[in-house]
Amino acid sequence: MIFYSIIKKKNHNDFYDKFHDECGIFGVYSPKNIDTFTLIQFGLFALQHRGQEACGFSVLRDGYIISHKNEGLVLDFFRKISNDECYNGNAVIGHTRYSTEGGQSKKNIQPFFGVNSFGKSTISIVHNGNLVNAKIIRNKLESEGINFISEYSDSEVILRLIQKYLLEFGNSLKKAIKKTTLDIIGAYSVIVLMNDQIAAFRDPNGIRPLCYGLLNKSTYIFSSETCGIDSVGGIYVRDVFPGEIIIVNNKSIKFYFFTKKVKKRICSFEYIYFSRPDSLIENLSVYKIREKSGEKLYNQYPVKADVVIGVPDSGVPAAIGYSKASGIPFKPILVKNKYIGRSFILPKKEMREKIVNLKLNPILYEIKGKKIVIIDDSIVRGTTSKRLVTILRKAGAKEIHFRSASPPIIAPCYLGVNTPNKEDLISYNIEKHSIKNLLNVDSLEFLSMDNLLEILGGKNYCFGCFTENYPVDKKNCII
């Protein structure tokens, strides 16, 4: 999810120089009682890379929902919870969250849930994506007397709409979701828990990922990525189709489409950076896509060098692909401190400039006097890339050839990714030769759009950050 009013005010120069996906979602349903506490812990841990600021879950137990959520990493969060009987039931949904600075109120942590007149929670949702018309809908609902708990979350907007239409349609979750999708515009992958049933649905463009699998013949799993299904020993079945609703209860699983106007446009950056390399997204291997991008980079721009290195973690498969195509040996020269997450933020400029040294440190004797090809998944603002080059220069690199495994990023994302303003994007402001000089490298090249299209196998993706053409009309954006 994205917090739309914060994005307007936030100075993104305070963020680490990467795109940030906003969250991961996970859910399990069984007609029988299962170890929901362990399953949700494993599932959310597998999706930790999608959000590292907070997490939470809702368990369906004896017809009612019990929720628990807090700030922190998944393992830290679960260490503080005792695995007692109240967290075991027959269904559970959960969420990992990356928040923007200033949006870290506990009121905004998912899942969001609704209560009945007796104060019992009867519905809960988790959401990945961003509604571009969330503020308009929230204002309308508030004018109708509907109260909100969160400060800025569009995810709660989805919940309150579903609750409103449940009253209209006599508690029919299918009809309530269908009516909700007529109101909301943007990117949304959602899991809903209610009345001994679980539902999952995806926007008509399928911008953010969502898949489902089986743990056994009657236990269903929903996850942002297949690595979540793998983590609990499940079997991946397929991705939830764009515009599809899947509803599971103790008798059946049913599939519906809430619109015929479906146009598959999943975010291309899921393959470039967000997703885990061991995941399948839309039945494509994330690792293979990244490796192919490295191969294409060499075919585009061959260079003579002594060694190829990748910026951990998402730049490494591309570096391996570049090495395979070129014959230049790949070496894991950059050592990553795995205990610093993607969301690591430092408030002072002088400390931010040292973060690269803290997160990545080179093996010096492998660099001195060498001609190096360094490959990263992307270049966003350029600050991280510049610091990496400085580290390599100080280590005695003879030549540095920088390669980006994605095309130049010229536009922000409005559909579920926390990105800098357009003016902060280095490729929006500066031509390639000037970026090369700014980074102090001997050559600089980006993966071409033609090669990215070839690697992904077509145009059915969102390339908004590379082209400024979005599957959802950004005129509707409230940013």
C-alpha positions in Angstrom: 0.0 0.0 0.0 1.0 3.6 -0.4 0.2 6.6 1.8 -1.0 9.1 -0.8 -0.9 12.4 1.2 2.6 11.7 2.6 4.1 11.2 -0.9 3.2 14.7 -1.8 5.1 16.1 1.1 8.0 13.7 1.5 11.5 14.7 0.5 12.7 11.4 -1.0 16.4 12.4 -0.8 16.3 11.0 2.7 15.7 7.5 1.4 18.2 4.9 0.4 18.7 5.0 -3.3 16.4 2.2 -4.4 12.8 1.7 -5.3 10.8 0.2 -2.4 7.8 -2.1 -2.9 5.2 -1.4 -0.3 4.3 -4.8 1.1 3.8 -8.5 0.8 0.6 -10.4 1.6 0.0 -14.0 2.5 -3.0 -16.1 3.5 -4.0 -19.7 4.3 -7.4 -21.4 4.5 -8.5 -24.9 5.6 -11.8 -26.3 6.6 -10.1 -27.8 9.6 -8.1 -26.3 12.4 -4.4 -26.0 11.4 -1.2 -24.6 12.8 -2.0 -21.1 11.5 0.6 -19.5 13.9 3.5 -21.3 12.3 2.2 -21.1 8.7 1.8 -17.3 8.8 5.2 -16.9 10.5 6.9 -18.9 7.7 4.9 -17.1 4.9 5.6 -13.6 6.2 9.3 -14.4 6.7 9.6 -15.5 3.1 8.1 -12.2 2.0 10.2 -10.1 4.4 12.0 -8.5 1.5 8.8 -6.8 0.4 8.4 -4.9 3.6 10.6 -4.5 6.7 9.0 -1.8 8.9 6.0 -3.7 10.3 3.9 -6.8 10.0 0.7 -8.3 11.3 -1.8 -11.1 10.9 -5.5 -12.0 11.5 -6.6 -15.5 12.5 -10.0 -16.9 11.9 -11.0 -18.9 15.0 -14.4 -20.2 15.9 -16.1 -17.8 13.5 -14.3 -14.7 14.8 -11.1 -13.0 13.9 -8.2 -12.3 16.2 -5.6 -9.8 15.0 -2.1 -8.9 16.1 0.3 -6.4 14.5 3.3 -4.2 15.4 6.4 -2.6 14.1 9.6 -4.6 13.4 10.9 -7.5 11.4 8.9 -10.7 11.2 11.2 -12.8 13.4 11.4 -10.0 16.1 7.6 -9.6 15.9 6.8 -13.3 16.4 9.4 -13.7 19.2 7.3 -11.4 21.3 4.1 -13.5 20.7 3.5 -16.7 22.6 2.1 -19.5 20.4 -1.0 -20.1 22.5 -4.3 -21.5 21.4 -5.8 -18.1 20.4 -3.5 -17.9 17.4 -4.5 -21.2 15.9 -7.6 -21.6 13.8 -8.6 -22.7 10.4 -7.5 -19.6 8.4 -5.1 -16.7 8.6 -3.9 -13.7 6.6 -0.9 -11.5 7.1 1.1 -8.6 5.8 4.7 -7.2 5.8 5.0 -3.5 5.4 7.4 -0.9 4.1 6.3 2.5 5.2 7.4 6.0 4.1 9.1 8.2 6.8 6.4 10.0 8.7 3.9 7.3 7.9 5.0 4.9 10.6 2.0 5.2 12.9 0.8 1.9 14.3 -2.7 2.9 13.1 -1.5 2.3 9.5 -0.2 -1.2 10.0 -2.1 -4.0 8.4 -4.3 -6.1 8.5 -7.3 -3.8 8.8 -10.4 -5.3 10.3 -14.0 -4.5 11.0 -16.1 -5.3 14.1 -19.7 -6.0 14.7 -22.0 -4.4 17.3 -20.6 -6.7 20.0 -17.1 -5.5 19.3 -16.1 -8.8 17.7 -13.9 -8.7 14.6 -15.7 -10.3 11.7 -13.7 -9.2 8.6 -10.1 -8.5 7.9 -8.1 -7.6 4.8 -4.5 -7.2 3.6 -3.6 -5.3 0.5 -0.6 -4.7 -1.8 -0.8 -1.8 -4.3 -2.1 1.8 -4.4 -5.4 3.3 -5.2 -5.1 6.5 -7.2 -8.6 7.7 -6.2 -8.4 6.7 -2.5 -8.7 10.2 -1.1 -11.9 10.9 -3.1 -13.5 7.7 -1.9 -12.4 8.3 1.7 -13.9 11.8 1.8 -17.2 10.4 0.4 -17.3 7.6 2.9 -16.6 10.0 5.8 -19.4 12.3 4.6 -21.7 9.2 4.9 -20.7 8.8 8.5 -18.2 6.0 8.1 -15.2 6.2 10.5 -11.6 5.4 9.7 -8.9 4.3 12.0 -5.8 4.8 9.9 -4.3 8.2 9.0 -3.7 7.7 5.2 -4.1 4.1 4.1 -5.9 3.3 0.9 -6.1 -0.3 2.2 -8.6 0.7 4.8 -10.6 2.4 2.0 -11.0 -1.0 0.4 -12.1 -2.5 3.7 -14.8 0.1 4.4 -16.2 -0.1 0.9 -16.5 -3.9 1.3 -18.2 -3.5 4.7 -20.6 -0.9 3.2 -21.6 -3.2 0.3 -21.9 -6.3 2.6 -24.8 -4.5 4.2 -26.3 -3.7 0.8 -26.0 -7.3 -0.4 -26.9 -9.3 2.7 -23.4 -10.3 3.6 -22.5 -11.7 0.1 -18.8 -11.3 -0.1 -18.7 -11.9 -3.8 -21.2 -9.2 -4.5 -19.5 -6.8 -2.1 -16.1 -7.2 -3.7 -17.5 -6.8 -7.2 -19.2 -3.6 -6.2 -16.1 -2.3 -4.5 -14.0 -2.9 -7.6 -16.4 -0.6 -9.5 -15.4 2.2 -7.2 -11.6 1.8 -6.8 -9.0 2.7 -9.4 -5.3 1.7 -9.3 -3.2 -1.3 -8.4 -4.6 -3.8 -5.8 -3.9 -7.4 -4.8 -6.1 -8.2 -1.8 -6.9 -11.1 0.5 -10.1 -10.9 2.6 -10.9 -13.1 5.6 -14.6 -13.3 6.7 -17.3 -15.7 7.9 -15.3 -18.9 7.5 -14.2 -18.0 4.0 -11.2 -16.4 2.3 -11.2 -14.3 -0.8 -8.4 -13.1 -3.0 -8.7 -10.6 -5.9 -6.5 -8.6 -8.2 -7.0 -5.4 -10.2 -7.9 -5.7 -14.0 -4.3 -5.0 -15.0 -2.8 -7.4 -12.4 -0.1 -4.8 -11.6 1.0 -6.2 -8.3 1.6 -10.0 -8.1 -0.6 -12.6 -6.3 -0.6 -16.3 -6.7 -2.3 -19.3 -5.1 -1.3 -22.9 -4.2 -2.2 -26.0 -2.2 -0.7 -27.4 1.0 -2.9 -30.4 0.7 -6.2 -31.2 -1.1 -8.2 -28.9 1.1 -5.7 -26.2 2.3 -5.3 -23.2 0.1 -2.5 -20.7 0.1 -2.4 -17.1 -1.3 0.9 -15.3 -1.5 2.5 -12.2 -3.2 5.2 -14.6 -4.5 5.7 -18.3 -5.0 8.5 -18.2 -2.4 5.8 -17.8 0.3 4.0 -20.9 -0.9 7.4 -22.8 -1.0 8.2 -21.7 2.5 5.3 -23.7 4.0 5.8 -26.7 1.8 2.9 -25.9 -0.6 2.6 -26.5 -4.3 2.2 -23.5 -6.6 -1.0 -23.8 -8.8 -1.1 -20.5 -10.7 -1.3 -16.7 -10.4 -4.6 -15.1 -9.6 -5.7 -13.6 -13.0 -6.1 -9.9 -13.4 -9.7 -9.0 -12.7 -10.3 -12.3 -10.9 -11.9 -13.1 -7.5 -11.2 -16.5 -5.9 -13.4 -17.4 -2.9 -12.7 -20.5 -0.7 -14.9 -21.9 2.0 -15.3 -25.2 3.8 -17.3 -26.6 0.8 -15.6 -25.4 -2.4 -13.3 -23.0 -4.2 -15.0 -20.7 -6.8 -13.6 -18.5 -9.5 -15.2 -15.3 -10.8 -14.3 -12.3 -13.0 -15.6 -8.9 -11.8 -14.9 -7.3 -15.2 -14.4 -8.3 -18.9 -12.1 -5.3 -19.4 -8.9 -7.1 -18.5 -5.5 -6.0 -19.7 -2.5 -7.8 -18.1 0.1 -5.2 -17.1 2.1 -6.6 -14.2 4.9 -4.3 -12.9 8.2 -5.1 -14.8 10.2 -4.0 -11.8 9.0 -7.1 -10.0 11.4 -9.1 -12.2 14.2 -6.5 -12.1 14.3 -5.9 -8.3 11.4 -6.5 -6.0 10.8 -10.2 -6.1 13.0 -12.9 -4.7 15.1 -14.6 -7.3 13.7 -18.0 -6.4 10.1 -16.9 -7.1 8.0 -17.4 -10.2 5.9 -14.4 -11.2 3.3 -15.1 -13.8 5.1 -18.4 -14.3 8.4 -16.7 -15.3 11.5 -17.4 -13.3 12.7 -14.1 -11.7 16.3 -15.5 -11.6 16.3 -16.4 -15.3 14.9 -13.0 -16.3 17.7 -11.3 -14.3 20.4 -13.6 -15.7 19.2 -13.0 -19.3 19.3 -9.2 -18.7 23.1 -9.6 -18.0 23.6 -11.6 -21.2 21.8 -9.0 -23.2 23.8 -6.2 -21.6 27.0 -7.8 -22.9 25.6 -8.4 -26.3 24.5 -4.7 -26.4 27.7 -3.2 -25.1 30.7 -5.6 -25.0 33.8 -4.5 -23.1 37.2 -6.0 -22.3 37.6 -6.5 -18.5 39.2 -8.7 -15.9 36.3 -9.4 -13.7 32.5 -8.9 -13.4 30.8 -8.1 -10.1 27.2 -7.7 -9.2 25.7 -5.4 -6.6 24.0 -7.7 -4.0 21.4 -9.1 -4.2 19.4 -8.4 -7.3 22.4 -7.3 -9.4 24.2 -10.7 -8.9 22.1 -12.8 -11.4 22.6 -10.2 -14.1 26.4 -10.2 -13.4 26.4 -14.0 -13.7 24.6 -13.7 -17.0 27.1 -11.0 -18.2 29.9 -13.3 -17.3 28.4 -16.3 -19.1 28.0 -14.2 -22.3 31.4 -12.5 -22.2 33.6 -15.2 -20.7 34.9 -12.6 -18.2 35.0 -14.3 -14.7 32.3 -13.4 -12.2 33.5 -12.9 -8.6 31.4 -12.0 -5.5 33.8 -9.2 -4.6 31.2 -7.0 -2.9 30.3 -8.4 0.5 26.9 -7.5 1.8 26.0 -6.9 5.4 22.8 -8.9 5.5 21.6 -7.3 8.7 20.8 -4.0 7.1 17.4 -4.0 5.4 16.3 -2.2 2.3 14.5 0.3 4.5 17.6 1.4 6.5 17.3 5.2 6.9 19.8 7.7 8.4 18.6 11.3 9.0 21.9 13.1 8.5 23.6 13.6 5.1 27.1 12.8 6.3 25.8 9.5 7.7 23.7 8.7 4.6 26.9 9.0 2.5 28.6 6.3 4.6 25.7 3.8 4.4 27.2 2.2 1.3 30.4 1.4 3.2 28.3 -0.1 5.9 26.1 -2.2 3.6 28.6 -3.2 1.0 32.3 -3.6 1.4 34.8 -4.9 -1.3 37.5 -7.5 -1.1 40.4 -5.2 -1.9 43.0 -7.6 -3.4 40.4 -8.7 -6.0 40.1 -5.1 -7.2 43.5 -3.4 -7.3 44.8 -3.0 -10.8 41.8 -4.7 -12.4 39.4 -3.6 -15.1 36.0 -4.1 -13.6 32.4 -4.4 -14.9 30.0 -3.6 -12.1 26.3 -4.5 -12.6 23.3 -3.2 -10.6 19.6 -3.8 -11.2 19.0 -0.1 -11.8 20.2 3.5 -11.2 17.5 5.6 -9.4 19.0 8.8 -8.0 22.6 7.8 -8.6 23.9 8.5 -5.1 24.5 4.8 -4.2 26.1 4.1 -7.6 28.5 7.1 -7.1 29.5 5.9 -3.7 30.1 2.4 -4.9 32.4 3.7 -7.7 34.3 5.8 -5.1 34.9 2.7 -3.0 36.2 0.8 -6.0 38.4 3.7 -7.1 39.9 3.9 -3.6 40.5 0.1 -3.8 42.7 0.6 -6.8 40.4 -0.4 -9.7 42.1 0.4 -13.1 38.9 0.8 -15.1 35.2 0.7 -14.0 32.4 0.0 -16.5 29.0 0.4 -15.0 26.0 -1.5 -16.3 22.3 -1.1 -15.3 20.2 -4.3 -15.8 17.2 -2.0 -16.5 16.5 0.9 -18.8 16.9 4.5 -17.6 14.3 5.4 -14.9 12.6 8.6 -16.0 9.3 8.7 -14.1 7.9 7.9 -10.6 5.4 5.1 -9.9 1.9 5.8 -8.8 0.8 2.1 -8.4 2.3 0.6 -5.3 6.0 1.6 -5.3 7.6 4.2 -3.1 9.7 6.2 -5.6 11.4 9.5 -5.7 9.9 12.6 -7.3 10.6 12.9 -11.0 13.1 15.7 -10.4 15.2 13.4 -8.2 15.6 10.7 -10.8 19.1 11.0 -12.3 18.0 9.8 -15.8 15.1 12.3 -16.0 17.5 15.2 -15.5 20.8 14.2 -17.1 21.9 12.7 -20.4 23.8 9.4 -20.2 27.3 10.9 -21.0 26.8 13.4 -18.2 25.8 10.6 -15.8 28.9 8.7 -16.8 31.0 11.7 -15.8 29.1 12.3 -12.6 29.6 8.7 -11.5 33.3 8.8 -12.6 33.2 5.6 -14.6 35.0 4.7 -17.8 31.7 3.7 -19.5 28.0 3.5 -18.6 25.3 1.6 -20.3 21.6 0.7 -19.6 19.6 -2.3 -20.8 17.6 -1.2 -23.8 13.8 -1.3 -23.8 13.9 -3.6 -26.8 15.9 -6.1 -25.0 13.8 -5.8 -21.8 10.7 -6.5 -24.0 12.4 -9.5 -25.5 13.5 -10.9 -22.2 10.0 -10.6 -20.7 8.4 -11.9 -23.9 6.1 -9.1 -24.8 4.5 -5.7 -24.0 2.0 -6.9 -21.4 3.7 -5.2 -18.5 3.8 -1.9 -16.8 6.9 0.1 -17.9 5.7 3.4 -16.4 9.0 4.2 -14.7 10.8 3.8 -18.0 8.3 5.4 -20.4 5.9 7.5 -18.3 3.1 5.5 -19.8 0.9 3.9 -17.2 -1.9 1.3 -17.4 -4.0 3.5 -15.1 -4.6 7.1 -16.1 -2.5 9.2 -13.8 -4.9 12.1 -14.2 -6.9 10.3 -11.5 -3.9 10.3 -9.1 -4.3 12.2 -5.8 -0.6 12.9 -5.1 
